[in-house]
Amino acid sequence: MILVNTDYISGKELEMLGLVKGSTIQSKNIGKDISQALKTLVGGELKEYNEMMNDARALATKRMVAEAEALGADAVVNIRYASSAVMQGAAEVIAYGTAVRFRT
């Protein structure tokens, strides 16, 4: 599966299959949440939250790809990511794009 954030793939003629998306809501456990809150007092990277968001993006992408594969897609073009806080310590990540098949 080819994944790109452009609306084309060089050298390929594309047949659009439709919008595909994947999403997840992730949170950290209370112990890590407290340790990250304390980190905000001294500054620096919040590594636990960074890890949480990386995991969330990977899972959202995996779910988007599964939806594209179910449509018989060869690729997903024009991929975008969005995130929002659902509650303190929890965030939703969505990955979406257009599933396409290569024309031969």
BAPATI-867903 format. One line per field, with one value per atom (N, C-alpha, C): atom name; x, y, z; chain. Coordinates in steps of 0.2 Angstrom, whole numbers. Atoms other than C-alpha are relative to their C-alpha. Last residue first. Layout:
N
site = c(CA_...)
xx = c(X_...)
yy = c(Y_...)
zz = c(Z_...)
unit = c(A_...)
This chain:
104
site = c(N_CA_C_N_CA_C_N_CA_C_N_CA_C_N_CA_C_N_CA_C_N_CA_C_N_CA_C_N_CA_C_N_CA_C_N_CA_C_N_CA_C_N_CA_C_N_CA_C_N_CA_C_N_CA_C_N_CA_C_N_CA_C_N_CA_C_N_CA_C_N_CA_C_N_CA_C_N_CA_C_N_CA_C_N_CA_C_N_CA_C_N_CA_C_N_CA_C_N_CA_C_N_CA_C_N_CA_C_N_CA_C_N_CA_C_N_CA_C_N_CA_C_N_CA_C_N_CA_C_N_CA_C_N_CA_C_N_CA_C_N_CA_C_N_CA_C_N_CA_C_N_CA_C_N_CA_C_N_CA_C_N_CA_C_N_CA_C_N_CA_C_N_CA_C_N_CA_C_N_CA_C_N_CA_C_N_CA_C_N_CA_C_N_CA_C_N_CA_C_N_CA_C_N_CA_C_N_CA_C_N_CA_C_N_CA_C_N_CA_C_N_CA_C_N_CA_C_N_CA_C_N_CA_C_N_CA_C_N_CA_C_N_CA_C_N_CA_C_N_CA_C_N_CA_C_N_CA_C_N_CA_C_N_CA_C_N_CA_C_N_CA_C_N_CA_C_N_CA_C_N_CA_C_N_CA_C_N_CA_C_N_CA_C_N_CA_C_N_CA_C_N_CA_C_N_CA_C_N_CA_C_N_CA_C_N_CA_C_N_CA_C_N_CA_C_N_CA_C_N_CA_C_N_CA_C_N_CA_C_N_CA_C_N_CA_C_N_CA_C_N_CA_C_N_CA_C_N_CA_C_N_CA_C)
xx = c(-6_-18_-2_3_-28_6_-3_-21_-3_-2_-34_4_0_-37_3_-2_-42_0_4_-43_3_-2_-37_-4_5_-40_3_-4_-30_-5_3_-39_5_-4_-31_-4_3_-42_5_1_-33_-2_2_-33_-1_-4_-24_-2_-7_-37_4_0_-52_7_7_-56_-1_0_-41_-7_4_-41_0_0_-30_-4_3_-30_0_1_-20_-3_0_-21_-1_1_-17_0_3_-20_-1_-3_-18_-3_4_-21_4_-3_-14_-5_-7_-18_4_-4_-36_8_-4_-47_5_2_-60_4_6_-56_-4_-1_-38_-7_-2_-43_1_6_-52_1_5_-37_-6_-2_-26_-4_1_-36_2_7_-35_-3_1_-16_-8_-2_-15_-2_5_-26_2_6_-15_-5_-1_1_-6_-1_-5_1_7_-11_0_4_6_-7_-3_15_-4_2_3_3_7_6_-3_1_24_-7_-3_24_-1_5_13_2_6_25_-5_-2_40_-6_4_33_0_4_48_-4_-3_55_-5_0_48_4_-7_51_1_-3_33_7_2_26_3_-5_36_-2_-6_25_5_2_10_5_0_19_-2_-7_22_1_-3_4_7_4_-2_3_-4_11_-3_-7_4_4_0_-14_7_2_-12_1_-5_-10_-3_-1_-24_6_-5_-28_1_-1_-43_5_-1_-42_0_-1_-46_1_-1_-45_1_-2_-52_2_-2_-55_2_-3_-64_1_4_-68_4_5_-63_-4_2_-54_-5_7_-46_-2_3_-28_-8_6_-16_-5_6_1_-6_0_18_-6_-4_20_0_-6_7_3_-2_-6_6_6_-16_2_1_0_-7_4_1_-1_-3_6_-4_3_3_4_-4_7_-4_4_0_4)
yy = c(4_-1_2_2_11_-3_-2_11_-2_6_10_3_0_25_-7_7_27_0_3_46_-7_-2_52_-3_0_52_1_0_49_-1_3_54_1_-1_56_-3_4_58_2_-4_64_-5_5_59_4_6_67_-5_-1_80_-7_-2_76_1_2_74_1_2_84_-2_-4_85_-3_2_78_5_-5_79_-3_2_70_5_-5_71_-3_2_59_6_-6_66_-1_-6_49_6_-6_32_6_-6_18_4_1_1_5_-6_1_-2_3_-15_6_-3_-6_-3_2_-17_2_6_-12_-4_-1_6_-7_-2_2_1_6_-8_2_5_7_-6_-3_19_-5_1_7_3_7_6_-1_2_25_-7_-3_28_-2_4_15_3_6_24_-5_-1_41_-7_-1_35_1_6_27_1_4_43_-7_-3_53_-4_1_42_2_7_43_-2_0_62_-8_-2_61_0_5_50_2_6_61_-5_4_78_-7_4_88_-5_6_101_-4_-1_113_-6_-2_113_1_-5_114_2_-6_105_6_-2_90_7_-2_88_3_-6_86_3_-5_73_7_-2_63_5_-4_64_2_-7_58_5_-4_44_7_-1_38_4_-6_41_1_1_30_5_3_38_-2_-3_41_-4_3_37_4_-4_39_-3_3_31_6_-4_35_-4_4_28_5_-3_35_-5_5_32_3_-2_43_-6_-4_36_1_5_24_3_-1_36_-5_0_29_1_3_34_0_-3_36_-3_5_32_4_5_40_-5_-1_51_-6_4_48_0_4_61_-4_2_71_-4_-4_73_-3_-6_67_4_-6_49_6_-5_31_7_-6_17_5_-6_0_6)
zz = c(4_-81_-7_6_-69_-4_6_-51_-7_4_-38_-6_8_-26_-2_2_-7_-8_5_-3_-2_6_14_-5_6_32_-6_6_49_-6_6_65_-6_6_82_-6_5_98_-6_7_113_-5_5_132_-7_0_147_-6_-2_150_0_-7_140_2_-2_122_7_-7_116_1_-5_97_7_-7_83_4_-4_64_7_-7_51_4_-5_32_7_-7_18_4_-3_0_8_2_-8_5_-3_-1_-2_-4_-12_3_1_-21_4_2_-15_-1_5_-15_-3_6_-5_-6_1_10_-6_2_8_-1_7_10_-3_4_26_-7_0_33_-4_5_28_-1_6_38_-6_1_53_-7_1_52_-2_7_50_-2_4_66_-8_0_75_-5_3_70_0_7_74_-4_3_91_-7_0_95_-3_5_90_-1_6_101_-6_1_116_-7_1_114_-1_7_113_-2_4_129_-8_0_138_-4_4_132_0_-3_138_-4_4_132_4_4_143_-4_7_157_-4_2_175_-7_-5_181_-2_2_166_4_5_171_-3_-4_186_-5_-3_175_4_6_165_2_1_181_-5_-6_186_-1_1_169_5_5_170_-1_-2_186_-5_-5_180_3_-7_165_5_-4_148_7_-7_136_3_-5_118_6_-6_107_4_-7_90_5_-6_72_6_-6_54_6_-6_38_5_-5_20_6_-6_7_5_-6_-9_6_-3_-24_6_-7_-35_3_0_-51_8_-5_-53_-1_1_-67_5_-1_-61_-2_5_-67_1_7_-52_-4_-1_-38_-7_6_-36_2_3_-23_-6_6_-12_-3_-2_6_-6_2_1_2_-4_7_-2_0_-5_3_0_0_0)
unit = c(A_A_A_A_A_A_A_A_A_A_A_A_A_A_A_A_A_A_A_A_A_A_A_A_A_A_A_A_A_A_A_A_A_A_A_A_A_A_A_A_A_A_A_A_A_A_A_A_A_A_A_A_A_A_A_A_A_A_A_A_A_A_A_A_A_A_A_A_A_A_A_A_A_A_A_A_A_A_A_A_A_A_A_A_A_A_A_A_A_A_A_A_A_A_A_A_A_A_A_A_A_A_A_A_A_A_A_A_A_A_A_A_A_A_A_A_A_A_A_A_A_A_A_A_A_A_A_A_A_A_A_A_A_A_A_A_A_A_A_A_A_A_A_A_A_A_A_A_A_A_A_A_A_A_A_A_A_A_A_A_A_A_A_A_A_A_A_A_A_A_A_A_A_A_A_A_A_A_A_A_A_A_A_A_A_A_A_A_A_A_A_A_A_A_A_A_A_A_A_A_A_A_A_A_A_A_A_A_A_A_A_A_A_A_A_A_A_A_A_A_A_A_A_A_A_A_A_A_A_A_A_A_A_A_A_A_A_A_A_A_A_A_A_A_A_A_A_A_A_A_A_A_A_A_A_A_A_A_A_A_A_A_A_A_A_A_A_A_A_A_A_A_A_A_A_A_A_A_A_A_A_A_A_A_A_A_A_A_A_A_A_A_A_A_A_A_A_A_A_A_A_A_A_A_A_A_A_A_A_A_A_A)
